[in-house]
Protein backbone atom coordinates (compact mmCIF):
# COMPACT_ATOMS: atom_id res chain seq x y z
CA UNK A 1 0.00 0.00 0.00
CA UNK A 2 2.84 2.39 0.80
CA UNK A 3 4.31 1.93 -2.68
CA UNK A 4 0.91 2.55 -4.23
CA UNK A 5 0.32 5.80 -2.35
CA UNK A 6 3.84 7.07 -3.03
CA UNK A 7 2.99 6.94 -6.74
CA UNK A 8 0.16 9.48 -6.44
CA UNK A 9 0.79 12.72 -8.33
CA UNK A 10 -2.26 14.98 -8.36
CA UNK A 11 -3.88 13.43 -5.29
CA UNK A 12 -0.70 13.17 -3.24
CA UNK A 13 -1.74 15.86 -0.75
CA UNK A 14 -4.01 13.75 1.44
CA UNK A 15 -3.90 16.13 4.39
CA UNK A 16 -2.42 15.89 7.86
CA UNK A 17 -3.04 12.67 9.77
CA UNK A 18 -4.86 11.10 6.82
CA UNK A 19 -6.30 7.63 7.51
CA UNK A 20 -5.00 6.25 4.21
CA UNK A 21 -1.48 7.57 4.79
CA UNK A 22 -1.49 6.24 8.33
CA UNK A 23 -2.61 2.78 7.19
CA UNK A 24 0.13 2.76 4.55
CA UNK A 25 2.72 3.57 7.22
CA UNK A 26 1.33 0.87 9.49
CA UNK A 27 1.48 -1.77 6.77
CA UNK A 28 5.03 -0.73 5.89
CA UNK A 29 6.02 -1.12 9.56
CA UNK A 30 4.23 -4.48 9.63
CA UNK A 31 6.17 -5.71 6.59
CA UNK A 32 9.47 -4.53 8.03
CA UNK A 33 8.71 -6.19 11.40
CA UNK A 34 9.81 -2.99 13.16
CA UNK A 35 6.91 -3.18 15.64
CA UNK A 36 5.32 -6.00 17.59
CA UNK A 37 2.09 -7.44 16.21
CA UNK A 38 0.23 -6.09 19.23
CA UNK A 39 1.31 -2.52 18.47
CA UNK A 40 0.48 -2.94 14.79
CA UNK A 41 -3.02 -4.18 15.68
CA UNK A 42 -3.57 -1.28 18.08
CA UNK A 43 -2.58 1.22 15.39
CA UNK A 44 -4.81 -0.46 12.81
CA UNK A 45 -7.78 -0.36 15.19
CA UNK A 46 -7.29 3.38 15.72
CA UNK A 47 -7.62 4.00 11.99
CA UNK A 48 -10.55 1.60 11.67
CA UNK A 49 -12.35 3.55 14.40
CA UNK A 50 -11.80 6.75 12.43
CA UNK A 51 -13.33 5.12 9.33
CA UNK A 52 -16.29 4.00 11.44
CA UNK A 53 -16.72 7.53 12.81
CA UNK A 54 -16.67 8.92 9.27
CA UNK A 55 -19.20 6.31 8.19
CA UNK A 56 -21.51 7.35 11.04
CA UNK A 57 -21.16 11.06 10.27
CA UNK A 58 -21.91 10.66 6.57
CA UNK A 59 -24.19 7.64 6.49
CA UNK A 60 -21.83 5.25 4.69
CA UNK A 61 -22.93 1.64 4.27
CA UNK A 62 -21.96 -1.71 2.71
CA UNK A 63 -18.26 -1.43 1.81
CA UNK A 64 -17.15 1.53 3.90
CA UNK A 65 -13.50 1.03 2.89
CA UNK A 66 -14.58 1.85 -0.65
CA UNK A 67 -16.78 4.66 0.67
CA UNK A 68 -13.79 6.16 2.43
CA UNK A 69 -11.63 6.05 -0.73
CA UNK A 70 -14.41 7.72 -2.73
CA UNK A 71 -14.72 10.36 -0.01
CA UNK A 72 -11.03 11.18 -0.54
CA UNK A 73 -11.46 11.44 -4.30
CA UNK A 74 -14.48 13.74 -4.24
CA UNK A 75 -13.18 16.05 -1.51
CA UNK A 76 -9.57 16.42 -2.68
CA UNK A 77 -9.10 19.86 -4.20
CA UNK A 78 -6.18 19.84 -6.62
CA UNK A 79 -5.27 21.35 -9.99
CA UNK A 80 -7.16 18.61 -11.84
CA UNK A 81 -10.31 18.29 -9.74
CA UNK A 82 -10.87 22.05 -9.53
CA UNK A 83 -10.47 22.37 -13.31
CA UNK A 84 -13.18 19.73 -13.80
CA UNK A 85 -15.73 21.48 -11.59
CA UNK A 86 -19.00 22.09 -13.46
CA UNK A 87 -17.15 21.36 -16.71
CA UNK A 88 -16.21 17.71 -16.53
CA UNK A 89 -13.61 16.05 -18.69
CA UNK A 90 -11.43 18.32 -20.81
CA UNK A 91 -8.64 17.46 -23.21
CA UNK A 92 -5.20 18.06 -21.71
CA UNK A 93 -1.92 16.47 -20.64
CA UNK A 94 -3.02 16.58 -17.00
CA UNK A 95 -5.43 13.73 -17.77
CA UNK A 96 -2.43 11.40 -18.09
CA UNK A 97 -1.46 12.10 -14.48
CA UNK A 98 -5.07 11.87 -13.31
CA UNK A 99 -5.43 8.41 -14.84
CA UNK A 100 -2.20 7.37 -13.11
CA UNK A 101 -3.77 8.31 -9.78
CA UNK A 102 -7.11 6.69 -10.60
CA UNK A 103 -5.31 3.45 -11.42
CA UNK A 104 -3.75 3.58 -7.95
CA UNK A 105 -7.12 4.22 -6.30
CA UNK A 106 -8.62 1.34 -8.25
CA UNK A 107 -5.81 -0.88 -6.90
CA UNK A 108 -6.59 0.39 -3.39
CA UNK A 109 -10.25 -0.54 -3.96
CA UNK A 110 -9.12 -4.09 -4.70
CA UNK A 111 -6.39 -4.22 -2.04
CA UNK A 112 -6.14 -7.64 -0.40
CA UNK A 113 -5.92 -7.34 3.38
CA UNK A 114 -6.49 -11.07 3.95
CA UNK A 115 -2.86 -12.02 4.54
CA UNK A 116 -2.49 -9.25 7.15
CA UNK A 117 -5.71 -10.27 8.90
CA UNK A 118 -4.70 -13.92 8.94
CA UNK A 119 -1.25 -13.20 10.33
CA UNK A 120 -2.47 -10.75 12.98
CA UNK A 121 -5.63 -12.66 13.89
CA UNK A 122 -7.99 -9.79 13.07
CA UNK A 123 -10.99 -9.39 10.78
CA UNK A 124 -11.63 -5.64 10.81
CA UNK A 125 -10.93 -5.06 7.11
CA UNK A 126 -13.27 -7.88 6.11
CA UNK A 127 -15.90 -6.48 8.45
CA UNK A 128 -15.83 -2.92 7.10
CA UNK A 129 -16.00 -4.33 3.57
CA UNK A 130 -19.34 -5.93 4.45
CA UNK A 131 -20.79 -3.29 6.72
CA UNK A 132 -24.40 -2.90 7.72
CA UNK A 133 -25.15 0.48 9.19
CA UNK A 134 -27.52 0.75 12.14
CA UNK A 135 -30.84 2.14 10.99
CA UNK A 136 -31.34 5.51 12.65
CA UNK A 137 -33.39 8.63 12.21
CA UNK A 138 -32.54 10.03 8.81
CA UNK A 139 -30.61 13.23 8.59
CA UNK A 140 -31.42 15.13 5.43
CA UNK A 141 -27.93 16.20 4.42
CA UNK A 142 -26.16 13.10 5.70
CA UNK A 143 -28.45 10.96 3.58
CA UNK A 144 -27.64 13.08 0.54
CA UNK A 145 -23.88 12.65 1.08
CA UNK A 146 -24.10 8.95 1.88
CA UNK A 147 -26.12 8.23 -1.25
CA UNK A 148 -23.62 10.07 -3.45
CA UNK A 149 -20.65 8.25 -1.97
CA UNK A 150 -22.27 4.83 -2.16
CA UNK A 151 -23.32 5.37 -5.76
CA UNK A 152 -19.79 6.35 -6.84
CA UNK A 153 -18.40 3.42 -4.83
CA UNK A 154 -20.57 0.93 -6.70
CA UNK A 155 -19.59 2.47 -10.04
CA UNK A 156 -15.86 2.19 -9.30
CA UNK A 157 -16.29 -1.35 -7.99
CA UNK A 158 -17.65 -2.30 -11.40
CA UNK A 159 -15.15 -0.22 -13.40
CA UNK A 160 -12.76 -2.20 -15.60
CA UNK A 161 -9.83 0.18 -15.39
CA UNK A 162 -8.64 3.72 -14.73
CA UNK A 163 -10.27 4.96 -17.94
CA UNK A 164 -13.71 4.17 -16.54
CA UNK A 165 -12.79 5.56 -13.12
CA UNK A 166 -11.69 8.76 -14.90
CA UNK A 167 -15.13 9.13 -16.50
CA UNK A 168 -16.93 8.38 -13.23
CA UNK A 169 -15.01 10.93 -11.16
CA UNK A 170 -14.94 13.70 -13.76
CA UNK A 171 -18.68 13.20 -14.19
CA UNK A 172 -19.14 13.72 -10.46
CA UNK A 173 -17.02 16.87 -10.52
CA UNK A 174 -19.13 18.20 -13.38
CA UNK A 175 -22.43 17.52 -11.64
CA UNK A 176 -21.56 18.45 -8.07
CA UNK A 177 -18.16 20.10 -7.87
CA UNK A 178 -15.34 19.05 -5.57
CA UNK A 179 -14.39 19.40 -1.94
CA UNK A 180 -16.57 20.66 0.85
CA UNK A 181 -18.92 22.52 -1.49
CA UNK A 182 -19.31 19.57 -3.81
CA UNK A 183 -20.28 17.18 -1.05
CA UNK A 184 -22.39 19.28 1.31
CA UNK A 185 -25.50 21.34 0.67
CA UNK A 186 -25.76 23.56 3.74
CA UNK A 187 -23.15 25.64 5.56
CA UNK A 188 -22.68 27.97 8.46
CA UNK A 189 -20.35 30.93 8.56
CA UNK A 190 -17.78 31.36 11.29
CA UNK A 191 -14.52 33.11 12.07
CA UNK A 192 -11.19 31.39 12.70
CA UNK A 193 -8.13 33.47 13.58
CA UNK A 194 -9.81 36.53 12.10
CA UNK A 195 -10.64 34.78 8.83
CA UNK A 196 -14.12 34.13 7.47
CA UNK A 197 -14.73 30.39 7.14
CA UNK A 198 -17.55 28.18 5.83
CA UNK A 199 -18.34 25.04 7.80
CA UNK A 200 -20.54 22.26 6.41
CA UNK A 201 -23.72 21.40 8.29
CA UNK A 202 -23.76 17.61 8.34
CA UNK A 203 -26.58 16.94 10.80
CA UNK A 204 -29.88 18.63 10.18
CA UNK A 205 -33.31 17.17 10.74
CA UNK A 206 -35.70 17.36 7.84
CA UNK A 207 -38.28 20.00 8.69
CA UNK A 208 -41.29 20.85 6.54
CA UNK A 209 -43.43 23.97 6.69
CA UNK A 210 -46.25 22.17 8.49
CA UNK A 211 -43.87 21.58 11.41
CA UNK A 212 -43.71 25.35 12.02
CA UNK A 213 -46.62 26.39 14.19
CA UNK A 214 -48.10 29.92 14.41
CA UNK A 215 -46.18 31.21 11.38
CA UNK A 216 -49.04 31.28 8.86
CA UNK A 217 -48.28 34.74 7.45
CA UNK A 218 -44.54 34.13 7.24
CA UNK A 219 -45.06 30.76 5.52
CA UNK A 220 -47.42 32.31 3.00
CA UNK A 221 -44.85 35.02 2.24
CA UNK A 222 -42.11 32.42 1.88
CA UNK A 223 -44.14 30.29 -0.52
CA UNK A 224 -45.11 33.32 -2.57
CA UNK A 225 -41.50 34.51 -2.82
CA UNK A 226 -40.11 31.13 -3.82
C-alpha positions as CSV (number, residue, x, y, z in Angstrom):
1,X,0.0,0.0,0.0
2,X,2.8,2.4,0.8
3,X,4.3,1.9,-2.7
4,X,0.9,2.6,-4.2
5,X,0.3,5.8,-2.4
6,X,3.8,7.1,-3.0
7,X,3.0,6.9,-6.7
8,X,0.2,9.5,-6.4
9,X,0.8,12.7,-8.3
10,X,-2.3,15.0,-8.4
11,X,-3.9,13.4,-5.3
12,X,-0.7,13.2,-3.2
13,X,-1.7,15.9,-0.7
14,X,-4.0,13.8,1.4
15,X,-3.9,16.1,4.4
16,X,-2.4,15.9,7.9
17,X,-3.0,12.7,9.8
18,X,-4.9,11.1,6.8
19,X,-6.3,7.6,7.5
20,X,-5.0,6.3,4.2
21,X,-1.5,7.6,4.8
22,X,-1.5,6.2,8.3
23,X,-2.6,2.8,7.2
24,X,0.1,2.8,4.5
25,X,2.7,3.6,7.2
26,X,1.3,0.9,9.5
27,X,1.5,-1.8,6.8
28,X,5.0,-0.7,5.9
29,X,6.0,-1.1,9.6
30,X,4.2,-4.5,9.6
31,X,6.2,-5.7,6.6
32,X,9.5,-4.5,8.0
33,X,8.7,-6.2,11.4
34,X,9.8,-3.0,13.2
35,X,6.9,-3.2,15.6
36,X,5.3,-6.0,17.6
37,X,2.1,-7.4,16.2
38,X,0.2,-6.1,19.2
39,X,1.3,-2.5,18.5
40,X,0.5,-2.9,14.8
41,X,-3.0,-4.2,15.7
42,X,-3.6,-1.3,18.1
43,X,-2.6,1.2,15.4
44,X,-4.8,-0.5,12.8
45,X,-7.8,-0.4,15.2
46,X,-7.3,3.4,15.7
47,X,-7.6,4.0,12.0
48,X,-10.6,1.6,11.7
49,X,-12.4,3.5,14.4
50,X,-11.8,6.7,12.4
51,X,-13.3,5.1,9.3
52,X,-16.3,4.0,11.4
53,X,-16.7,7.5,12.8
54,X,-16.7,8.9,9.3
55,X,-19.2,6.3,8.2
56,X,-21.5,7.4,11.0
57,X,-21.2,11.1,10.3
58,X,-21.9,10.7,6.6
59,X,-24.2,7.6,6.5
60,X,-21.8,5.2,4.7
61,X,-22.9,1.6,4.3
62,X,-22.0,-1.7,2.7
63,X,-18.3,-1.4,1.8
64,X,-17.1,1.5,3.9
65,X,-13.5,1.0,2.9
66,X,-14.6,1.9,-0.7
67,X,-16.8,4.7,0.7
68,X,-13.8,6.2,2.4
69,X,-11.6,6.1,-0.7
70,X,-14.4,7.7,-2.7
71,X,-14.7,10.4,0.0
72,X,-11.0,11.2,-0.5
73,X,-11.5,11.4,-4.3
74,X,-14.5,13.7,-4.2
75,X,-13.2,16.0,-1.5
76,X,-9.6,16.4,-2.7
77,X,-9.1,19.9,-4.2
78,X,-6.2,19.8,-6.6
79,X,-5.3,21.4,-10.0
80,X,-7.2,18.6,-11.8
81,X,-10.3,18.3,-9.7
82,X,-10.9,22.1,-9.5
83,X,-10.5,22.4,-13.3
84,X,-13.2,19.7,-13.8
85,X,-15.7,21.5,-11.6
86,X,-19.0,22.1,-13.5
87,X,-17.2,21.4,-16.7
88,X,-16.2,17.7,-16.5
89,X,-13.6,16.0,-18.7
90,X,-11.4,18.3,-20.8
91,X,-8.6,17.5,-23.2
92,X,-5.2,18.1,-21.7
93,X,-1.9,16.5,-20.6
94,X,-3.0,16.6,-17.0
95,X,-5.4,13.7,-17.8
96,X,-2.4,11.4,-18.1
97,X,-1.5,12.1,-14.5
98,X,-5.1,11.9,-13.3
99,X,-5.4,8.4,-14.8
100,X,-2.2,7.4,-13.1
101,X,-3.8,8.3,-9.8
102,X,-7.1,6.7,-10.6
103,X,-5.3,3.5,-11.4
104,X,-3.7,3.6,-7.9
105,X,-7.1,4.2,-6.3
106,X,-8.6,1.3,-8.2
107,X,-5.8,-0.9,-6.9
108,X,-6.6,0.4,-3.4
109,X,-10.2,-0.5,-4.0
110,X,-9.1,-4.1,-4.7
111,X,-6.4,-4.2,-2.0
112,X,-6.1,-7.6,-0.4
113,X,-5.9,-7.3,3.4
114,X,-6.5,-11.1,4.0
115,X,-2.9,-12.0,4.5
116,X,-2.5,-9.3,7.2
117,X,-5.7,-10.3,8.9
118,X,-4.7,-13.9,8.9
119,X,-1.3,-13.2,10.3
120,X,-2.5,-10.8,13.0
121,X,-5.6,-12.7,13.9
122,X,-8.0,-9.8,13.1
123,X,-11.0,-9.4,10.8
124,X,-11.6,-5.6,10.8
125,X,-10.9,-5.1,7.1
126,X,-13.3,-7.9,6.1
127,X,-15.9,-6.5,8.5
128,X,-15.8,-2.9,7.1
129,X,-16.0,-4.3,3.6
130,X,-19.3,-5.9,4.5
131,X,-20.8,-3.3,6.7
132,X,-24.4,-2.9,7.7
133,X,-25.1,0.5,9.2
134,X,-27.5,0.8,12.1
135,X,-30.8,2.1,11.0
136,X,-31.3,5.5,12.7
137,X,-33.4,8.6,12.2
138,X,-32.5,10.0,8.8
139,X,-30.6,13.2,8.6
140,X,-31.4,15.1,5.4
141,X,-27.9,16.2,4.4
142,X,-26.2,13.1,5.7
143,X,-28.4,11.0,3.6
144,X,-27.6,13.1,0.5
145,X,-23.9,12.7,1.1
146,X,-24.1,8.9,1.9
147,X,-26.1,8.2,-1.3
148,X,-23.6,10.1,-3.5
149,X,-20.6,8.3,-2.0
150,X,-22.3,4.8,-2.2
151,X,-23.3,5.4,-5.8
152,X,-19.8,6.3,-6.8
153,X,-18.4,3.4,-4.8
154,X,-20.6,0.9,-6.7
155,X,-19.6,2.5,-10.0
156,X,-15.9,2.2,-9.3
157,X,-16.3,-1.4,-8.0
158,X,-17.6,-2.3,-11.4
159,X,-15.1,-0.2,-13.4
160,X,-12.8,-2.2,-15.6
161,X,-9.8,0.2,-15.4
162,X,-8.6,3.7,-14.7
163,X,-10.3,5.0,-17.9
164,X,-13.7,4.2,-16.5
165,X,-12.8,5.6,-13.1
166,X,-11.7,8.8,-14.9
167,X,-15.1,9.1,-16.5
168,X,-16.9,8.4,-13.2
169,X,-15.0,10.9,-11.2
170,X,-14.9,13.7,-13.8
171,X,-18.7,13.2,-14.2
172,X,-19.1,13.7,-10.5
173,X,-17.0,16.9,-10.5
174,X,-19.1,18.2,-13.4
175,X,-22.4,17.5,-11.6
176,X,-21.6,18.4,-8.1
177,X,-18.2,20.1,-7.9
178,X,-15.3,19.1,-5.6
179,X,-14.4,19.4,-1.9
180,X,-16.6,20.7,0.9
181,X,-18.9,22.5,-1.5
182,X,-19.3,19.6,-3.8
183,X,-20.3,17.2,-1.1
184,X,-22.4,19.3,1.3
185,X,-25.5,21.3,0.7
186,X,-25.8,23.6,3.7
187,X,-23.2,25.6,5.6
188,X,-22.7,28.0,8.5
189,X,-20.3,30.9,8.6
190,X,-17.8,31.4,11.3
191,X,-14.5,33.1,12.1
192,X,-11.2,31.4,12.7
193,X,-8.1,33.5,13.6
194,X,-9.8,36.5,12.1
195,X,-10.6,34.8,8.8
196,X,-14.1,34.1,7.5
197,X,-14.7,30.4,7.1
198,X,-17.5,28.2,5.8
199,X,-18.3,25.0,7.8
200,X,-20.5,22.3,6.4
201,X,-23.7,21.4,8.3
202,X,-23.8,17.6,8.3
203,X,-26.6,16.9,10.8
204,X,-29.9,18.6,10.2
205,X,-33.3,17.2,10.7
206,X,-35.7,17.4,7.8
207,X,-38.3,20.0,8.7
208,X,-41.3,20.8,6.5
209,X,-43.4,24.0,6.7
210,X,-46.3,22.2,8.5
211,X,-43.9,21.6,11.4
212,X,-43.7,25.4,12.0
213,X,-46.6,26.4,14.2
214,X,-48.1,29.9,14.4
215,X,-46.2,31.2,11.4
216,X,-49.0,31.3,8.9
217,X,-48.3,34.7,7.5
218,X,-44.5,34.1,7.2
219,X,-45.1,30.8,5.5
220,X,-47.4,32.3,3.0
221,X,-44.8,35.0,2.2
222,X,-42.1,32.4,1.9
223,X,-44.1,30.3,-0.5
224,X,-45.1,33.3,-2.6
225,X,-41.5,34.5,-2.8
226,X,-40.1,31.1,-3.8
